Amino acid sequence: MPSWVSDSAVYFITICTHPRGVNQLCRPEVAAWLRESMDFREARGDWWIHLAVLMPDHLHALMSFARDRSMNSAIAQWKLYAARETKIHWQADFFEHRLRNDENLQEKARYVRMNPVRAGLIGDPEKWPYTWAHAG
């Protein structure tokens, strides 16, 4: 993890597409593009992705953000770029929740990983092809 990421600054992020119920994200070419673009922004220091799981109409992520950059701006700029390049229709804004000291990162990660199972899309979360995470 980069030195600019504070262990206490992890956010649970949900970004939804519009309309809900339409698969815009879990298509191999779109998912590959999203991962590449998120990795690029991570490499340049916009954010750090602890875990990301794509669902057909939304994504969940556990992310940290550079101290000198706005989380809102980083996500808004990425959504605009992704919409232009992939024709994804995003809902306005996004949901964020900062994990507090009394919240367990591993419990939240399990919740995120189990989302495709709860949705009936797969039986084993380890086999969901639209998940990526950093070890540790």
C-alpha positions as CSV (number, residue, x, y, z in Angstrom):
1,M,0.0,0.0,0.0
2,P,1.4,3.4,-0.8
3,S,2.7,5.6,2.0
4,W,0.0,8.3,1.3
5,V,-2.8,5.9,2.3
6,S,-3.8,6.2,5.9
7,D,-4.9,2.9,7.4
8,S,-7.9,4.7,9.0
9,A,-9.2,6.2,5.8
10,V,-10.9,3.4,4.0
11,Y,-14.2,4.1,2.3
12,F,-17.0,1.7,1.3
13,I,-18.1,3.1,-2.1
14,T,-21.2,2.2,-4.2
15,I,-21.6,3.6,-7.7
16,C,-24.9,2.7,-9.5
17,T,-25.9,2.7,-13.1
18,H,-29.1,4.0,-14.5
19,P,-31.5,2.4,-15.0
20,R,-31.1,-0.2,-12.3
21,G,-31.6,-3.8,-13.3
22,V,-29.8,-3.5,-16.7
23,N,-26.4,-5.2,-17.1
24,Q,-24.0,-2.4,-18.1
25,L,-20.9,-3.5,-16.1
26,C,-20.6,-7.3,-16.1
27,R,-19.6,-7.6,-19.7
28,P,-16.1,-8.8,-20.3
29,E,-15.0,-5.9,-22.5
30,V,-16.5,-3.2,-20.2
31,A,-15.2,-4.9,-17.1
32,A,-11.7,-5.1,-18.6
33,W,-11.9,-1.4,-19.5
34,L,-13.1,-0.4,-16.0
35,R,-10.3,-2.3,-14.3
36,E,-7.7,-0.9,-16.6
37,S,-8.9,2.7,-16.0
38,M,-9.2,2.2,-12.3
39,D,-5.7,0.7,-12.2
40,F,-4.4,3.7,-14.2
41,R,-5.9,6.1,-11.7
42,E,-4.5,4.1,-8.8
43,A,-1.0,4.2,-10.4
44,R,-1.1,8.0,-10.7
45,G,-2.1,8.3,-7.1
46,D,-5.8,9.3,-7.2
47,W,-6.9,6.3,-5.1
48,W,-6.0,2.9,-3.7
49,I,-8.4,0.0,-4.4
50,H,-8.4,-2.5,-1.6
51,L,-11.3,-4.4,-3.2
52,A,-13.7,-3.9,-6.0
53,V,-16.6,-6.0,-7.1
54,L,-18.7,-5.3,-10.2
55,M,-22.3,-6.2,-10.3
56,P,-24.5,-5.9,-13.4
57,D,-25.8,-2.5,-12.4
58,H,-23.5,-1.2,-9.7
59,L,-20.0,-1.5,-8.3
60,H,-18.9,-1.8,-4.7
61,A,-15.4,-0.9,-3.6
62,L,-13.3,-0.5,-0.5
63,M,-11.0,2.4,-1.4
64,S,-8.6,5.0,0.1
65,F,-7.9,8.3,-1.5
66,A,-4.9,10.6,-1.7
67,R,-4.9,13.1,1.1
68,D,-4.3,16.0,-1.3
69,R,-7.2,15.1,-3.7
70,S,-10.9,15.2,-3.4
71,M,-12.7,11.9,-3.3
72,N,-15.8,13.4,-4.9
73,S,-13.7,14.9,-7.7
74,A,-11.7,11.7,-8.3
75,I,-14.9,9.6,-8.7
76,A,-16.8,12.2,-10.7
77,Q,-14.0,12.6,-13.2
78,W,-13.6,8.8,-13.5
79,K,-17.4,8.4,-14.0
80,L,-17.4,11.0,-16.8
81,Y,-14.5,9.4,-18.5
82,A,-16.0,5.9,-18.2
83,A,-19.4,7.1,-19.5
84,R,-17.7,8.8,-22.5
85,E,-15.6,5.8,-23.4
86,T,-17.9,2.9,-22.6
87,K,-21.4,4.5,-22.9
88,I,-22.2,3.5,-19.3
89,H,-25.1,5.5,-17.9
90,W,-24.3,6.3,-14.3
91,Q,-26.7,7.5,-11.6
92,A,-25.8,10.9,-10.3
93,D,-23.4,10.9,-7.4
94,F,-22.4,7.8,-5.4
95,F,-22.7,6.4,-1.9
96,E,-19.7,6.5,0.4
97,H,-19.2,5.5,4.0
98,R,-16.0,5.9,5.8
99,L,-15.1,2.8,7.8
100,R,-14.7,3.8,11.5
101,N,-12.3,2.3,14.0
102,D,-15.0,0.0,15.3
103,E,-15.8,-1.4,11.9
104,N,-13.8,-4.4,10.6
105,L,-12.4,-4.0,7.1
106,Q,-12.4,-7.8,6.7
107,E,-16.1,-8.0,7.6
108,K,-16.9,-5.3,5.0
109,A,-14.8,-7.0,2.4
110,R,-16.7,-10.3,3.1
111,Y,-20.0,-8.4,2.6
112,V,-18.7,-6.9,-0.7
113,R,-17.4,-10.3,-2.0
114,M,-20.7,-12.0,-1.1
115,N,-22.8,-9.6,-3.1
116,P,-22.9,-11.7,-6.3
117,V,-23.8,-14.8,-4.2
118,R,-26.7,-12.9,-2.5
119,A,-27.9,-11.7,-5.9
120,G,-28.0,-15.3,-7.1
121,L,-25.4,-14.8,-9.8
122,I,-22.9,-17.3,-8.6
123,G,-22.5,-19.9,-5.8
124,D,-18.9,-19.2,-4.9
125,P,-17.7,-15.6,-4.5
126,E,-14.1,-16.8,-5.3
127,K,-15.3,-17.7,-8.9
128,W,-16.9,-14.3,-9.6
129,P,-14.9,-13.0,-12.6
130,Y,-15.6,-9.3,-11.8
131,T,-13.7,-9.0,-8.5
132,W,-10.2,-7.6,-7.9
133,A,-8.3,-6.9,-4.8
134,H,-4.9,-6.2,-3.5
135,A,-3.4,-8.8,-1.3
136,G,-3.0,-7.8,2.4
